[in-house]
Every structure is written in structure tokens, then in C-alpha cells.
Amino acid sequence: MKLKDYQSRVADLVEHYKGMAFEWGHTDCVALTLKAMTAMTGDEAHEKLISWHSKLEAAAVFHKDINPVEYLNQIGAEKINVYQGATGDILTGVETKLKLPATGVIVGVHVMSSSIEHGVYISPLDFQVIEESEREVWRLI
């Protein structure tokens, strides 16, 4: 369940992490998303799932232990229409080069995510691009 001040908590998280270098298990996109989920709900169980510190460990965890979409389903998040995405909603998809899950968090008219090349970044939210890339949008209850 999201806290009343979840929007400001997400904004604070973005301010803290934006521009940081990419680091597996700290600032990779799934780790950032789990940290955002903890910030929005106050439930540290999300962040405690972060157990990887390399690409190899991440691949093992994502293929064996936690699939972001399955996890969102498990905790009762709702898959919503892409065009309804708002602050705190989670984007999911697959990173094409690494074949690993790709996630991000919507913050206002932007998305916070990360990549090996760019580290933690904030990019404009483009619903059409999200829809065309077959990404999904999820809302925590």
C-alpha cells in the first residue's frame, strides 16, 4: 500500500540517485525500482530482494528467483493502460542487448531508470515509445 506522501518520496529518491554511475545491485534499473517501491510503501521487503552485484549474479537472480513482472503480480500491483501512467508507476520490459529485465519509475513527466552506458538517468516520458516497445506499466495499490 502506497504511503500518502509517496510522490515526494519518489521525487527525493530521484534527486538522490540521478547522475550516479551504473552499479549492479545499487543503481541498476531493477535495484532502483525496488528502492523506489520501498520509498513509496515503507516496506523494506522490496529492497531486501536486491542480492546481486554483477551481471552474472543479476542474470541468475532474474531467471531463477525474481522476475519483475511476476513479483509485481505477486504483490498485487495492477497492470494499467500505458497512457494512464503517473508518478510512482513502474515500467517493465526486457533490455534487448543483455536479455535482462528492464524497469523504470515514472516521476511526473519523466522516467527514472539506468543503463550501463549512462548510469542513472531521467528521460522524458513518451507513452507512444513505451507502447511501441511493448513495455508494460504497473501501479502499486
C-alpha positions in Angstrom: 0.0 0.0 0.0 1.4 3.4 -1.0 2.1 6.0 1.6 0.2 9.3 1.4 3.4 11.2 0.6 4.7 8.6 -1.9 5.1 11.2 -4.6 7.5 13.3 -2.6 9.4 10.2 -1.5 9.9 9.2 -5.2 11.0 12.7 -6.1 13.5 12.6 -3.2 14.8 9.3 -4.4 15.3 10.6 -7.9 17.2 13.6 -6.6 19.5 11.4 -4.6 20.3 8.9 -7.4 20.2 10.9 -10.7 23.5 11.2 -12.4 25.1 8.3 -10.4 27.2 5.8 -12.2 25.7 2.4 -13.0 26.5 -0.3 -10.4 25.0 -3.8 -10.3 22.9 -4.2 -7.2 22.9 -0.5 -6.3 21.9 1.7 -9.3 20.9 -0.8 -12.0 17.3 -0.3 -13.1 15.8 -3.2 -11.1 17.6 -2.2 -7.9 16.4 1.4 -8.4 12.8 0.3 -9.0 12.9 -1.8 -5.8 14.3 1.1 -3.9 11.5 3.3 -5.2 8.9 0.7 -4.2 10.4 0.7 -0.7 10.2 4.5 -0.6 6.6 4.6 -1.8 5.3 1.9 0.5 7.7 1.9 3.5 8.0 -1.8 3.1 11.7 -2.8 3.1 11.0 -6.2 1.8 11.2 -4.8 -1.7 14.7 -3.5 -1.3 15.8 -6.6 0.6 15.4 -8.6 -2.7 18.5 -6.9 -4.1 21.1 -9.7 -3.8 23.2 -9.3 -7.0 26.5 -7.4 -7.5 27.4 -8.4 -11.1 25.8 -9.0 -14.4 26.2 -12.8 -13.9 24.6 -12.7 -10.5 21.8 -10.5 -11.8 21.0 -12.9 -14.6 20.9 -15.8 -12.2 18.6 -14.0 -9.8 16.3 -12.7 -12.5 15.9 -16.0 -14.3 15.6 -18.1 -11.1 14.4 -16.0 -8.2 12.6 -12.8 -9.1 11.1 -11.8 -12.4 9.9 -8.2 -12.0 6.5 -8.8 -13.7 5.9 -11.9 -11.6 6.9 -10.0 -8.5 4.5 -7.1 -9.3 1.7 -9.6 -9.8 2.6 -11.4 -6.6 2.3 -8.2 -4.5 -1.0 -7.2 -6.1 0.2 -4.4 -8.4 -2.2 -3.7 -11.3 -1.2 -3.6 -14.9 -2.6 -0.4 -16.3 -3.1 1.2 -19.7 0.2 2.7 -20.8 -1.4 6.2 -21.3 -2.6 6.2 -17.6 1.0 6.1 -16.2 1.7 8.6 -13.4 4.2 9.3 -10.7 5.1 6.1 -8.9 4.0 3.7 -11.6 6.5 1.1 -12.7 7.6 0.3 -16.3 8.7 -3.2 -17.2 10.2 -4.7 -20.3 13.3 -6.5 -21.5 16.7 -5.0 -22.2 17.4 -6.2 -25.7 21.2 -6.4 -25.6 21.6 -8.1 -22.2 18.3 -10.0 -22.3 17.6 -9.0 -18.7 14.6 -7.3 -17.2 14.4 -3.5 -17.7 12.4 -1.4 -15.3 11.9 2.3 -14.6 9.8 4.5 -12.4 7.5 7.3 -13.7 8.1 10.6 -12.0 5.8 13.4 -13.3 6.5 13.7 -17.0 9.8 11.7 -16.7 11.1 8.2 -16.2 14.0 7.3 -13.9 16.0 4.3 -15.0 19.6 3.4 -15.6 21.9 1.8 -18.1 25.5 0.6 -18.1 26.4 3.4 -20.6 24.6 6.3 -19.0 24.2 5.5 -15.3 21.1 6.7 -13.6 19.1 9.0 -16.0 15.9 10.9 -16.1 14.3 10.9 -19.6 11.1 12.5 -20.9 8.1 10.2 -20.6 6.9 9.3 -24.1 3.8 7.0 -23.9 3.9 6.2 -27.6 7.5 4.9 -27.4 6.6 2.9 -24.3 3.7 1.3 -26.1 5.6 0.6 -29.3 8.5 -1.0 -27.3 6.0 -3.4 -25.7 6.7 -2.2 -22.2 4.1 -2.5 -19.5 3.0 -0.1 -16.9 2.2 -1.2 -13.3 0.6 0.6 -10.4 1.2 -0.3 -6.8 -2.0 -0.3 -4.8 
